[in-house]
Amino acid sequence: MKLKHYIYLSAVALVGFTSCSDSFLDHNPDERVEIDNPTKVVQLLNSAYPDCNPSWLGEIYSDNLIDNQSPHYPSNPNDKQILAHYNYAQYSLEDNQSWKFEPATQATYSSYDSPGMLWGSYYNSIAYCNFALDAIQKLAQKDSLTEQLRAARGEAELLRAYDHFMLVNYFSTAYRGEASKNDIGVPYVTETENVVNKQYDRGNVYDTYEKIEKDLQAGLADISDVNFTVAPKYHFNVNAAHAFAARFYLFKHDYEKVIEHADAVLGTDSSSVQRMTMDYSVFANCSSADDYSTAWQNPTLNNNLLLVPTGSLLARHAFGYRYSCAGEAARQVYMMHSDLPMKSGYIVPAQALVSGMVFSSSSSDYGFFSAKVDEKFQYINKIAGIGYPKVIYRAFTGSELLLERAEAKIMLGRYDDAANDLMAYWNDGLNSFSTADKAAYIKTGYVKYLTKAMILSYYGKHNTDNSAILDSWSQASALGVNVPAAAVPYMNCLNDFRRFENMFEGMRLIDIKRWGLTVSHKVGVNSDIVKADPLSPKLNIEVPWESLSAGMQSSRDSNGVVVSGAVGEERQKMAPRTTTLTFNSSKFVSKK
């Protein structure tokens, strides 16, 4: 945690060298800053957000991609259905390991899109938050807790909660109530380090969620937008705070609170909901992937609630290499179903065509690509062509929040209300089309509005190639999610929409884990099957090997309790132990 040690040492330097006047020793030897006023606290939080992007790991562990080396049918269902495979190389070695649910053995903390980058970047962000909170406490004791300091405290509390929330959902088993006391959590760090090799206990998932909720509630009580006169969407503004709360309580199965916090952002009437969800008219004049990505990531869009600039090579991993959104996976992600009642005449919904979600080469089996996650290269030397690859991570959006509210209503048995939210997600998007797009798609009948009757008939049937449509959701009961028969069509529709909405943003893995879905990956020309069943520890991304080497307990352990059945056979019985949070927050410079 280099940064926080720098801040700590700066105070020592200031005290130790002030007696030597007119000397270079009168000054800090570098650009270290003592956090001694509210403005500096706010500036510190500007740099506190994680630089990692979880999207690629969330995709490659999920069912959203295929191995192009494994025989598969064409992505386009209208093409001749002949098995083919391609000898595309993987982008990196850890892609091969992740596809087989294996730990990454070579990726380091400085490797973009790696487990080490996630682990190190989130804990680096937590270190910033802890220093900010420590500084705020000292400033409040000296003077008073001003409105500016209170808002900064809220931002730091929310960001610390969010960082731990992301860590526990990627590196641990999904929350499942009291049973989560048997699942290994992540170290919850709330203090600044002032000793070398401080020891941490990973605890359990239940405990981790309790601590997240404590920070979340404190942050909600403190947060305001007073400090965000510039670029509020790049901070935990009030709307983003409520969106985070809604997601947290959805994952914790506290559904009334999901609706409460979602309503605080979306409102309860149809006009306010449409205002806060995706506006597809912004793509009317787009002509390139860069145009589309700029429109998707625009901070002025009401739909974008929190944007996080990240260092990422996601766009390079996802297109033209061994693992891509092609074949059967592309059909499912992009809803390329011939019997989908909300479209006709095109292989993908009009929303994807209008908004640049679908890009491919002349051969779609290189893989499809979404403009939502297109790379923005930050040059530090244009002549040498070096700099930092950046992808804007849309941490919270109004459209996803609407689907989260719909899920909460399904879980509460409020099916009419849930249907209204599902219809709003689909239909409001169509209503926001530009005039030209409405003429091209809606008036011609190529796209159709969703009705409750469609939800019950299409998403309630069983004879379809749409893998989102399940006969039963009984598998979710192991995660504490009970879905009665009456709720199945609504959950099937939600499953389809969430996969479509979150493509290339990494949330599919989280949905698989918290719903208890099974993932099967075909590997290589022999189509060897690697399978991860519900509650499988294979779906817990392993902590970086550097931390394992230092003694960190594996994410595939069960905190000393062996789970019965096949899952238990996969887990080792190991007693909890403490260890250090080893990571390096330095970044590599990349070639364009």
Buried (B, 14 or more C-beta within 10 A) or exposed (E): BEBBBBBBEBEEBBEEBEEEEEEEBEEBEEEBEEBBBBEBBBBBBBEBBBBBBBBBBBBBBBBBBBBBBBBBBBBBBEEEEEEEBBEBEBBBEBBBBBBEBEBBEEBBBBBBBBBBBBBBBBBBBBBBBBBBBBBBEEBBEEEEBBEBBBBBBBBBBBBBBBBBBBBBBBBBBBBBBEBBBBBBBBBBBEEBBEEEEBEBBBBBBBBBBBBBBBBBEBBBEBBBBBBBEEEBBBBBBBBBBBBBBBBBBBBBBBBEBBBBBBBBBBBEEBEBBBBBBBBBBBBEEBEEBBBBBBBBBBEEBBBBBBBBBBBBBBBBBBBBBBBBBBBBBBBBBBBBBEEBBBBEEEBBBBBBBBBBBBBBEEEBBBBBBBBBBBBBBEEEEEEEEBBBBBBBBBBBBBBBBBBBBBBBBBBBEBBEBBBBBBBBBBBBBBBBBBEEBBEBBBEEEBBBEBBBEBBBEBBBBEEBEBBBBBEEBEBBEBBBBEBEEEBBBBBBBBBBBBBBBBBBBBBBBBBBBBBBBEBEBBBBEEBEEBEBBBBBBBBBBBBBBBBBEBEBBBBBBBBBBBBEEEBBEBBEEBEBEEBBBBBBBEBEEBEE
